[in-house]
Structures are given as structure tokens and as C-alpha cells.
Amino acid sequence: MKRILPILAMVCGSVLMQEPGRGAALAQSASPFAPVIMVNDLGITAFEIEQRVKFLELLRQTGDLQAEAEKALIEDRLRESAAKRAGITLSAEALSSGMSEFAGRANLTTEQFVQELSQVGIEEQTFRDFVSAGLLWRDAIRAKYANRIRITAADIDHAMLLESERGQTARVLISEIIIPTPPGQEAEAMAAARRASAASGDAAFSALAREFSATESAPRGGHLDWMEVSNMPPALRPVIMGLKPGQASAPMQIPNAVAVFMLRSIDEGGKAPATAQTLEYTRFIVGPATAAQTASDAGSIAARVDRCDDFYGIAKDLPAERLIRETLPQGAIPQDIAIALASMDIGETRALQRGANTELVTLCKREKTLAEGETAPTRDEIGQRLTNQRLNAYSDSDIADLLANAVIVRP
């Protein structure tokens, strides 16, 4: 049983949130299968709550497990109802595949996983219902928002740069807005958070922080001091490092509140990261460095280039040796090019005089050098990761709205 704990903690933790002000008492019923909570006319039984509590005990969760179990099941009902209204259904094959995939994360078959759960009194139907609610909601969110998400090549380049170049040595200046979500005020809090997420620049964000944030940083416009990335909560690191200065994050649900962050500045001037890097770059030979026309041509070409692939159109009728694309470890790159690349962003172009010629050098990609047997994520994988991050933000927002508008009765 110990081997499935980390998997359950990872997968279930994202849907288990504390509900403020709830005690451990549960309305008693003559039958464990009678509804003790009604969510928009859909019942939750005492047996279901007992099963979810066992699930949390298995995960060694602390706090008010009864309240956490109720909250998770309420959200499941809302997810299932929203999916049904959207016409989303789940085939038996899809459910079976989802259960198998879930169990496979613990290196178990579905049957083995169910047997492990049964040893602590967790029914197969509990597992089935949990997976079903998650799959239905995933499909509903994708159907609703997938067409709104556009992941560009620049987004992927930026994410790849962040993974390799920005690490635990980085420091960031961020601003925060933390808005409480007391019962009945979730929708208002989410509306304010969306305004903050749409803010552009520090001045607009700071004004909203002073108006809505409930932290001690609010009078300062939400400003926080320099912070080591390694000191941030693990879940927050990719969010902050995925931002550009002056850009705000999507609303993030945290216990009892919703949060929005803005990146004001990033400092990567500390010690060099320990991880070796491999760089991909292009060299375009413009012409003789002493020719007056060369400087003009270099400026004109650089203005037309946003990424390395743009050079192929420029060089298509030129001799092949005019355009060179290389992927090399840092130590193997010529020193003058390596120095230029060290401070360049993905897609940035600089003119260098190299020998008798002027060359345009453009950084295509910066990645960590892989150890033997290590596999780097593909561009498609990174694109899917970015898509999932944006879908998760939509999911958090929608479930907050559903909770705010739900009619929840405890008979």
C-alpha cells in the first residue's frame, strides 16, 4: 500500500481543498445511503463521505478530513452536472482506460489497484466515481476552452529557455494580490482576481492590490522584496517563471482565497547555474565588414527576423555557406559567439564582426545538457504542458463560479 501513496497524493491533492468554518460533525441519517448533502438537487450520501474520508486517511491528510471530503464530493457533483449540461458523456471504454492509466502510475493494473484499496475498506465504485468525475470535467473544459488557447512557437521557445536558463539561482521581484473567498463571496472574489490577472503593468496591478488584497503588502501595491526562486512553493515556481516582467498570472485557487501574481523583475546575475547548457544558434554571413552596404543590410535583415527559421526565407537564393545552423555544448562554441549568446534571449539577433565579415547571430534554443540516458521534452510535449496549464486555470475559475452559484442544502 505504501507504493501507491505518492501517486494518490499527487493526483487527488489538486481537488482537495479545505472549506473554512466547517466542523467535523455530519448530519446523521438512519441509512448511510440516504443523502446528507444536496447539491443543486443531487444527493451526497454519508457512505460516500465516509469513503472519501478513508481516501484522505490513506493519504495521511491532516485537518478536518470530514469537511475536506464533503468539499471534494460537492465539487464532483458540480463537475458532473456541468459536463452533462454541455452534452459531455463518458464511454465505458474511456472510463476503463482512465482507471487503468491511474493505476498504471503506481505500476499496478486496475485489478491490483482495486485490491490494494479494498484492503483499507475503499470500494471499487468509489475509485470509479472519482475517475469518472475527473474525466468528465477534463473533457468539458477542453470542449469549452481548447479553441481559445493558442500556443505559439515563441511561447514554446520561452518555456524551453526558462527550463534551462532560469533555475534555483534566480531571484525575482513579484507583486501579490490575495483575495479571501468566504462562503457566498466566491464569485465576487474571482471577478476581482480576473481584473487583476488582466492588469498590464505595475501601476494598474498595484492599484488593484490596494483595493482588493488582504495581505500586509497591499498598502505597498502588493510589492514583495527580492525572492529566491528556490524558496518559493514548488507549485508557484513554474507560474512565476512563465511570466514576463509586467505580466500577471491567471487566478490561482489557494486554501480560502484566490491569488494573482505579477512578475516585476528577474535577476539572474548570481552564480552560474551548475547545469551545463547546449545552445542552438544560426550564423548568417551578411557581407564584408568594411563595406558600407553591409551595415545597412545587417540592420534591415535583423529587423525582419523574429526567430531562427526566418533566415531560411532570406537565404533561399544564396550560397548554402551564407547560413549556418549549429547545436553545440557551451564549451564547444567559439568564444566570441558564446559571449554574445550568453546574454541573449531566444529569437534575439546581434551583429558580430568575425574575421573579414559581419555575421548576424541568432539564438534558437537554450537547453540543459542531458546526462546519459536522459531524454529532453519535445516541443510538442512542452506545447501540451503549456496548454494544460492554461486549461487548468480555466478549470479553477469555472469551479469557483459553480460553487458560488450552487444551492447546497444539508437536510
C-alpha positions in Angstrom: 0.0 0.0 0.0 2.9 2.4 0.7 3.8 2.4 -3.0 0.5 4.0 -4.1 0.6 6.8 -1.5 2.7 9.2 -3.6 0.6 8.7 -6.6 -2.7 9.2 -4.8 -1.3 12.3 -3.1 -0.3 13.8 -6.4 -3.5 13.2 -8.3 -6.0 13.7 -5.5 -4.3 16.7 -3.9 -5.3 19.0 -6.7 -9.0 18.6 -5.9 -8.9 18.5 -2.1 -9.4 22.0 -0.7 -10.3 23.0 2.9 -13.6 24.6 3.5 -13.3 27.4 6.1 -15.5 27.4 9.2 -16.7 23.8 8.9 -16.7 21.4 11.9 -16.3 17.7 11.8 -20.0 17.0 12.6 -22.0 15.4 9.8 -25.8 15.2 9.8 -26.8 11.8 10.9 -29.2 9.6 8.9 -30.9 6.4 9.5 -29.2 4.9 6.4 -25.7 5.5 5.2 -27.1 5.6 1.7 -29.5 8.4 2.4 -28.5 11.9 1.2 -26.9 14.1 3.9 -26.0 16.9 1.4 -28.0 18.2 -1.6 -26.1 20.0 -4.3 -28.5 21.5 -6.8 -30.9 18.6 -6.1 -28.1 16.0 -6.4 -27.5 14.0 -3.2 -24.3 13.0 -1.5 -24.6 10.1 1.0 -23.0 9.5 4.3 -21.4 6.4 2.8 -19.7 8.4 0.0 -18.4 10.9 2.6 -17.1 8.0 4.7 -15.3 6.5 1.7 -13.7 9.8 0.8 -12.5 10.3 4.4 -10.9 6.9 4.2 -9.2 8.0 1.0 -7.8 11.1 2.8 -6.7 9.0 5.7 -4.8 6.8 3.3 -3.1 9.9 2.1 -2.3 10.8 5.7 -4.0 14.2 5.3 -4.3 16.3 8.4 -7.0 18.7 9.5 -10.8 18.4 9.2 -11.0 15.4 6.9 -14.8 15.3 7.0 -15.0 18.9 5.7 -12.4 18.2 3.0 -14.2 15.0 1.9 -17.6 16.9 1.7 -16.0 19.7 -0.3 -14.4 17.4 -2.8 -17.6 15.5 -3.3 -19.6 18.7 -3.7 -17.2 19.8 -6.5 -17.5 16.3 -8.1 -21.3 16.8 -8.3 -20.9 20.2 -9.8 -18.4 19.0 -12.4 -20.6 16.1 -13.4 -23.6 18.4 -13.8 -21.7 20.9 -15.8 -20.4 18.2 -18.1 -24.0 16.8 -18.6 -25.3 20.2 -19.5 -22.6 20.5 -22.0 -23.5 17.2 -23.6 -20.3 15.5 -22.4 -20.5 11.8 -21.9 -18.0 9.1 -20.9 -17.9 5.8 -22.6 -17.2 2.6 -20.7 -14.0 2.2 -22.7 -12.8 5.7 -21.8 -13.6 5.1 -18.1 -11.8 1.8 -18.1 -8.8 3.4 -19.8 -8.8 6.2 -17.3 -8.9 3.8 -14.4 -6.1 1.8 -16.0 -4.0 4.9 -16.6 -4.5 6.0 -13.0 -3.5 2.6 -11.6 -0.6 2.4 -14.0 1.0 5.4 -12.4 1.6 3.2 -9.4 2.8 0.4 -11.6 -0.3 -1.6 -11.0 -3.1 -3.0 -13.1 -6.7 -1.8 -12.4 -7.4 -5.0 -10.7 -4.3 -4.8 -8.5 -5.1 -1.2 -7.6 -8.6 -2.0 -6.6 -7.4 -4.9 -4.5 -5.0 -2.5 -2.7 -7.8 -0.1 -2.0 -10.1 -2.8 -0.7 -7.6 -3.7 2.0 -8.3 -0.4 3.7 -12.1 -0.5 3.0 -12.3 1.6 -0.1 -14.9 0.3 -2.6 -14.2 -0.1 -6.3 -17.2 2.2 -7.0 -15.5 5.0 -5.1 -12.5 4.7 -7.3 -14.7 4.5 -10.4 -16.7 7.6 -9.4 -13.6 9.6 -8.6 -12.0 8.9 -12.0 -15.3 9.4 -13.9 -15.9 12.9 -12.4 -12.3 13.9 -13.3 -12.5 12.7 -16.9 -15.9 14.3 -17.5 -14.7 17.6 -16.2 -11.5 17.4 -18.2 -13.4 16.8 -21.4 -15.9 19.6 -20.6 -13.1 22.1 -20.0 -11.3 21.1 -23.2 -14.5 21.3 -25.2 -15.3 24.8 -23.8 -11.8 26.4 -24.0 -9.5 24.4 -26.2 -10.3 26.6 -29.3 -9.4 29.7 -27.3 -5.8 28.6 -26.5 -3.1 29.4 -28.9 0.4 28.2 -28.0 2.9 29.9 -30.3 6.4 28.9 -31.3 7.6 31.9 -29.2 5.7 30.5 -26.2 7.5 27.2 -26.5 10.9 28.8 -27.0 10.3 30.9 -23.9 9.3 27.8 -21.9 12.4 26.0 -23.1 14.6 28.9 -22.2 13.0 29.1 -18.7 13.6 25.4 -18.0 17.3 25.6 -18.8 18.4 29.2 -18.1 16.3 30.1 -15.1 16.8 27.9 -12.1 17.2 27.9 -8.4 19.9 30.6 -8.6 17.4 33.2 -10.0 15.8 35.9 -7.9 12.5 37.6 -8.7 10.6 40.7 -7.7 6.9 39.9 -7.7 3.7 41.5 -6.5 0.8 39.7 -5.0 -3.0 40.1 -4.7 -4.6 37.6 -2.2 -8.4 37.9 -2.1 -10.3 35.9 0.6 -13.1 33.7 -0.6 -15.6 33.4 2.4 -18.7 31.3 1.7 -21.1 33.1 -0.5 -18.5 35.6 -1.9 -16.5 33.3 -4.2 -17.9 34.8 -7.4 -17.0 38.4 -6.3 -13.5 37.3 -5.3 -13.0 35.6 -8.7 -14.3 38.6 -10.6 -11.7 40.8 -8.7 -9.0 38.3 -9.4 -9.8 38.3 -13.1 -9.4 42.1 -13.2 -6.0 41.7 -11.6 -5.0 39.0 -14.0 -5.9 41.3 -16.9 -3.9 44.2 -15.5 -1.0 45.3 -17.6 2.0 46.9 -15.8 2.9 47.5 -12.2 0.8 50.7 -11.8 -2.5 49.1 -12.7 -1.7 45.9 -10.7 -0.7 48.0 -7.6 -3.9 49.9 -7.7 -5.9 46.7 -7.6 -3.8 45.3 -4.9 -4.5 48.3 -2.7 -8.2 47.8 -3.4 -8.7 44.1 -3.1 -5.7 42.4 -1.5 -5.9 41.2 2.1 -2.2 40.9 2.8 0.2 43.3 4.6 1.8 44.0 1.2 -1.5 45.7 0.0 -0.6 49.2 1.1 2.6 48.8 -0.9 0.7 47.8 -4.0 1.3 44.1 -3.4 5.1 44.6 -3.7 7.3 41.9 -2.2 11.1 42.1 -1.8 13.6 40.1 -3.9 12.8 36.4 -3.5 14.9 33.3 -4.3 13.0 31.1 -6.7 14.1 28.1 -4.7 12.4 29.5 -1.7 9.0 29.7 -3.4 6.4 26.9 -3.1 7.0 24.3 -5.9 3.6 24.9 -7.4 4.3 28.6 -7.8 7.7 28.4 -9.4 6.6 27.5 -12.9 3.8 30.1 -12.7 6.2 32.9 -11.9 8.9 31.8 -14.2 6.4 31.6 -17.1 5.6 35.3 -16.8 7.3 38.3 -18.5 8.0 41.4 -16.4 4.8 43.4 -16.1 2.6 40.4 -16.8 0.2 38.9 -14.3 -0.7 35.3 -13.7 -4.1 33.6 -14.1 -6.1 33.5 -10.9 -4.8 30.6 -8.7 -7.0 28.9 -6.1 -5.4 28.6 -2.7 -7.0 27.5 0.6 -9.6 30.0 1.5 -8.5 32.6 -1.1 -7.7 33.3 -4.7 -4.3 34.7 -5.7 -2.8 36.6 -8.6 0.9 37.4 -9.0 2.8 39.8 -11.2 6.4 39.5 -12.1 8.1 42.9 -11.8 11.7 41.9 -12.4 14.0 38.9 -12.5 17.7 38.8 -11.5 19.9 36.1 -12.9 23.1 37.8 -12.1 24.2 35.4 -9.4 26.5 32.5 -9.7 26.3 30.5 -12.9 24.0 27.5 -12.8 25.6 24.2 -12.2 23.8 22.6 -15.1 25.7 22.6 -18.4 23.9 24.0 -21.4 23.6 23.1 -25.0 22.8 26.0 -27.4 21.3 26.1 -30.9 22.0 29.2 -32.9 22.3 30.5 -36.5 25.0 32.4 -38.2 24.1 34.5 -41.2 27.1 36.0 -43.1 25.9 39.4 -44.3 29.0 40.6 -46.2 32.4 42.3 -45.8 32.6 44.2 -42.6 34.2 47.2 -44.2 31.6 47.6 -46.9 29.1 50.5 -46.2 26.2 48.5 -47.6 26.9 45.6 -45.1 25.9 47.7 -42.1 22.7 48.8 -43.8 21.9 45.2 -44.9 22.6 43.8 -41.4 20.1 46.3 -39.8 17.5 45.6 -42.4 17.8 41.8 -42.1 17.8 41.8 -38.3 14.6 43.9 -38.3 12.9 41.1 -40.4 13.9 38.3 -38.1 12.0 37.1 -35.1 13.3 33.5 -34.9 15.9 31.4 -36.5 13.6 29.8 -39.1 13.1 33.3 -40.6 16.6 33.1 -42.1 15.6 30.3 -44.5 13.5 32.7 -46.5 16.2 35.3 -46.6 18.9 32.9 -47.6 17.0 30.7 -50.0 18.7 32.0 -53.2 22.1 32.5 -51.6 25.0 30.0 -51.4 24.5 27.5 -48.6 27.6 28.6 -46.7 26.0 32.0 -46.0 23.6 30.4 -43.4 25.0 28.1 -40.7 22.9 26.5 -38.0 24.6 24.7 -35.2 23.8 22.9 -31.9 26.8 22.7 -29.6 27.6 22.4 -25.9 28.7 25.8 -24.4 32.3 24.8 -24.2 32.4 23.9 -27.9 31.0 27.2 -29.2 33.5 29.8 -30.5 34.3 32.2 -27.7 33.0 35.4 -29.3 29.7 33.8 -30.3 29.4 32.2 -26.8 29.8 35.5 -25.1 27.2 37.1 -27.3 24.8 34.2 -26.8 25.2 34.3 -23.0 23.1 37.4 -22.6 20.7 36.8 -25.5 17.0 35.8 -25.4 15.5 33.2 -27.7 15.0 34.8 -31.1 17.3 37.7 -30.4 19.8 38.7 -33.1 23.1 40.5 -32.8 25.6 41.6 -35.4 29.2 40.4 -34.9 32.3 41.1 -36.8 34.0 37.8 -37.4 37.2 38.0 -39.4 36.5 40.0 -42.5 32.8 39.6 -42.4 29.8 40.8 -40.5 27.6 38.0 -39.2 24.2 38.0 -37.7 24.0 35.6 -34.8 20.6 34.5 -33.5 19.8 32.3 -30.5 17.4 29.5 -31.4 17.3 27.3 -28.3 18.9 27.0 -24.9 18.7 23.7 -23.1 20.5 21.9 -20.3 23.0 19.3 -21.5 21.4 15.9 -20.9 23.0 13.2 -18.9 23.5 9.8 -20.5 20.1 8.1 -20.8 18.2 11.4 -20.1 15.6 12.5 -22.6 14.6 16.1 -23.2 11.0 17.0 -23.6 10.0 17.6 -27.2 8.5 20.8 -28.4 5.1 19.0 -28.7 5.4 17.9 -25.1 6.2 21.4 -23.9 3.3 22.8 -26.0 0.9 20.3 -24.4 2.2 21.2 -21.0 1.5 24.9 -21.7 -1.9 24.1 -23.0 -2.7 22.1 -19.9 -1.5 24.9 -17.6 -4.0 27.3 -19.3 -6.8 24.7 -19.2 -6.1 24.3 -15.5 -6.5 28.0 -15.0 -9.9 27.9 -16.8 -10.9 24.9 -14.7 -10.1 26.6 -11.4 -12.1 29.7 -12.5 -15.1 27.7 -13.6 -15.3 25.5 -10.5 -15.2 28.6 -8.3 -18.1 30.1 -10.3 -20.1 26.8 -9.9 -19.5 26.8 -6.2 -20.6 30.4 -5.9 -23.8 29.8 -7.7 -24.7 26.3 -6.2 -27.6 25.6 -4.0 -26.2 23.4 -1.2 -28.6 22.1 1.4 -27.8 19.9 4.4 -31.1 18.1 5.3 
